Amino acid sequence: MMKEQGTIHRYDPAILSKISNLSLRARTVVEGTFSGIHKRPNKGSSIEFLEHKEYSPGDEVKHIDWKVLGRSDKYHLKQFEDETNLKAYILLDTSGSMGYGSGAMTKLEYSTTLAACLAYLLLMQSDATGLVIFGEDIINYVPPRTKSSHLQVLLQALDGLKAQGRSNIAGVLNELAEKASRRSLVILISDLFDDANDLIKKLRQLRKRRNEVILFQVLDSHELDFPFDELTLFESMEDSRQVLAEPRAIKDSYLSELRGFIETLRRGCLENQIDHWLINTSTPLDQALLKYLTTREKLSHSRIAARL
């Protein structure tokens, strides 16, 4: 368990795993670490309805909601989401391999908490936030919305997920490309155990549509270090394959393959201006969110520079 200045780090997965309620877990991390970063929602003349407000002298009559007038005998205006607000899509992998875990949280439990924290944070910043839960296909799609009540919709979709089945990240990204508008933010949370070249190809297509892309590659410490010593039966979590092996005999080749795989992803992401973060499930959640915030700040500066 990690310690900081002699005290237990309260965002350590071992501590957070004891909070069974996903909403409380996300709020603990986000509000405790990033209080004060939220901003007031921008309200402009966009196509997506946000909420009502009471009519005041000087307001534009064209925005009066006549149906509300008929029901309540009071004048209310429709307010809309500003077109400049970001649309974000959080993609969460729930394939079988995400069920692996040697510590307090499996990769899926850690990733689900990270997704909930990101959704909480994005909505606090008035960004329209959607969710794509997938394995071999898209299991659940929640369209982006900015209302604060939308957080409960996202958390409900994230609650109680099970890791099962194969992964087909490239295929899911292809489907998302049809749903996501240009200039969206796509956040992919997965162990990325798929064909690296196919994955980079699909991510490149998203970038060509001027979407920003952030990858959180979530791996368990045992996957990264391979600390096994005795004769072990390794079982696939996505199909029926099994391999009985002497870990010490295959450790070097395993680690070489893993490092090569991660390096291929990193290089492909770098070439396509995609942010790639490798996250160990023993990493405190606030550190993972700081990586995201650092990236968002950089992206904001680049968008401003592009307009000048």
N, C-alpha and C positions, 0 to 999 in steps of 0.2 A: 504494500500500500504506500502510495507516494505521500511524502510529508513536505510541508513548506513552513519554514521558520519554526520548526518544532511542533507544528500542529498538523492534523490530518487534512489533506486537501479535500474540501467538501464536494468537489466535482469529480473526484475519482470514481470510476465505474463501480468499484466495490461498495462505495457509499450510495451512489445513485440507484444501484440495482435494488436496494432495499425500499425504494419508493415505488410502489406498484402502480400508482396512478400516473399515467403518461403525461397528463396535463400539468400536474403538480411538479413532475420531474423536469419538464421543459421550462416551466415558469421559474423554478428554483435556479436553473442555470442562467437563463436569459436575464431575468430581472436582477439576479444577484450579481451578474458580471457586467451587464451592459445597461444598467439603469440610466435613463436620461438621454439615450441615443435616438429615441423615437421623435418623429416630427409631426406637425399637424398635417392632416390630409389636404392635398390640393384639390380644389373643386373648379372645374372649367366646363367647357362645352364639348363633351365627348359623347360617344355613342352608348356608353354603358351606364345605366341608372344606378345611383348611389343611395340617396335618401331624400326625404322631404324637408323643407324648412318653411316657416310661416312667411306669408307675403309681407313685404315692407314697401312703403312708398318709394318709387324709383326703380324697383325691380322690374325686369322685363316681363311683360304680360304673356309673351309667347311660351314661357316655361310654366305657366299655371297648370296644375293637374286638375282638369275639369271633372274627372271621375270622383276625386276626393271632395271637390266642391259640392257635387251632387249628394254625397253621403253625409258630409259634416256641416255644410253651409259655411265653410271657412275656406279662405284662399291659401293654398299651399303651392310652393314651387318645387319642381323636380330639380335635384342637383345631380351632377354627373361626375364620373371619374375623369380626372384630367388625362388627356391623351398622352401626356409626357410621363405618366406613371409607368413604371416598369412592369412587364408581365414576366413572371417567373414560373418555371416548371421544375418541381422536385421529383426526380425519378428514383424510385427505391427498388432495388433488386431483392426478391424474396425466393430466389431459387434455392435448391437443397444445400448447396455449399455454404450459404449464408447462415445455416444453422449450427455451424461449428463454433465451439468456444472452449478454451482451456481455463478461462478466468471467470470473473463475476458475471460477465455478459457475453452472450454469443455475438457473432458479427451482426446478425439481424437485430438483436436487441439494442446493440450500440448504435447501429445505423438508423433504427426507428427513432431512437431518442434524438439523434442528430437531426433527422428530418423534422421532427416535432419542434426542436429548438429553432431551426432555420425558418420554418413556417411562422412561428411566433415572432421572430425577429423581422421577417419580411413584411408581415402584416402591420407590425408596429411602425414600420417605415412607409406604410400606405402603398406597398407594392402588391399588385394583383398576383395572388399565389395559387398555383394549381398543383396537383399531385398525380403522378403516374406510378402505380404499383404493378410490378411485372415479374414474370418468370420467363417461361418460354414465349408467352404472349402477354399483352396488357390485361391484367386482372381487374384493375379498377382505375378509372380515370375521373378525376375531380377537376372541372374547369376552373381557371383562375378567377378569383373575386377579391375585392379589397375590403369588404365589410368586416368589422371586427368579429362578428358572429360566425364568419366563415372559418375561423380557427377551430371551432368545435366540430365543424363538418370534416376538416382535415384530420383532427385528432381522432375522431370516431373511425375514419377510414384506416388510420394507422394502428389502432388498438387491436391487440389480439392476433397479429399476423403470424403465420406459420411458414417456416422455410420448407419448401418442397419443390420437386420437379427440376427440369433442366433450365438452363439460362440461354437466352437468345437476345443478347443486348443489341447487336447490330440490327436485327429485325425490328425490335421495339423502337430504336432510334429512327428507323425508316418510317414507321407509323407516326411517330411524334412529329417528324418533319412536315407531315400533312396537317397537323393540328396547330402547331406553334406558328404564330405570326413572326414576321421579320423583326429583328432587334429585340428578341426575348432573351431572358437569362435561363439557361438550362443547367441544372445542378444534378449530376448523376452520382448516386451513392451505391457502391457495389464493390465486391472483391475483384470485379473485372475479369473473372475466370472465363474468358471467351477468346476467340481468335483475335490477337492484337491488331493484325493488319486490317481485318474486316471492320473492327471497332474504329480504328483511326479513319478509315475511309468514310464511314457514316458520320463521324464527328466533323470531318472536313466539310461534308455537305451542309451540316448545320451552320458552320462558320461562313460558308459561301452565301448563306441567306442572311448574313450579318447578325447572327445570334451570338451572344457571349456564352461560353461553356466552361463550367468548373467541374472537375472530377474529384470525388473523394474516394480513393481506393482504400477500403477498410479490410485489414488483415489481422489475424490473430498472432500473438507473439510466438506461438509454437510453429505457425506456418512460416514466420520470418526467420526463426532461429533453428528449427528442427532439433529440439533437445532430446530426442528419443535415444535410448541406449540398448534396450533389450529387443529380442525378436518380436516383431509387431505385425499384426494383421491390419493393413490399411484398407478401409472400405470407402468407396465412393458414396457421396451423399446425394447424388443426382441420378444414379442408376445402380445396377447390381454388381458392378465390378469390384473385385477384391484382389489385393496383392499381399502375400506374406513375404516380409523382407527383413534383413538385418540392417537396422538404421545406420550403423556406423559405416557400412559398406556403400551406402547410397547417398550419404549426407552431402558429400562434396558435389556430386553431380546434380542432386536436387537443388542445392543452393545456387549452383551455377545457372541452372535452368530458370529458377525463380528470378534471379538478378537480371538475367538476359531479357526475360519477359517484362519486368518492370522498366528496364532501360529502354526497350522498344516502345513502350507506352509513353514514357517521359519524352523521348526524342520526337515521336510523332506529335505529341501535344505541343512541344516547344515549336516545332516547324509550323504548326497551325494556330499559334497564339491561343492555346487552350491551357488553362491552369490545372495542374495535376498535383494532388496532395495525397501522399501515402500516410495513412492513419493506422496506428497500432491500437487495438481495442483496449489496451491498458492506459491510453492517453486520456487525461482529464478532458471532459467535454468542452470546457471553456477555451482550451488551447486550440481545439478543432474549429471553434467558432471564430477565434481570433484570426486564424488562417483565412476564413471566409471574408471577414471584415477587411482584412488587408487587401484581398483581391478586389472586393467591391470598391474600395477607395481608389485603387489603381484604375479600375474600369471607368469610374466616374470621371477621373481626370482625363482619360483618353477620349471619352465622349465629348467632353467640353472642348478639348484641343481640336477635335475633328470638326467642330462647328466654327472655329476661328479662321 
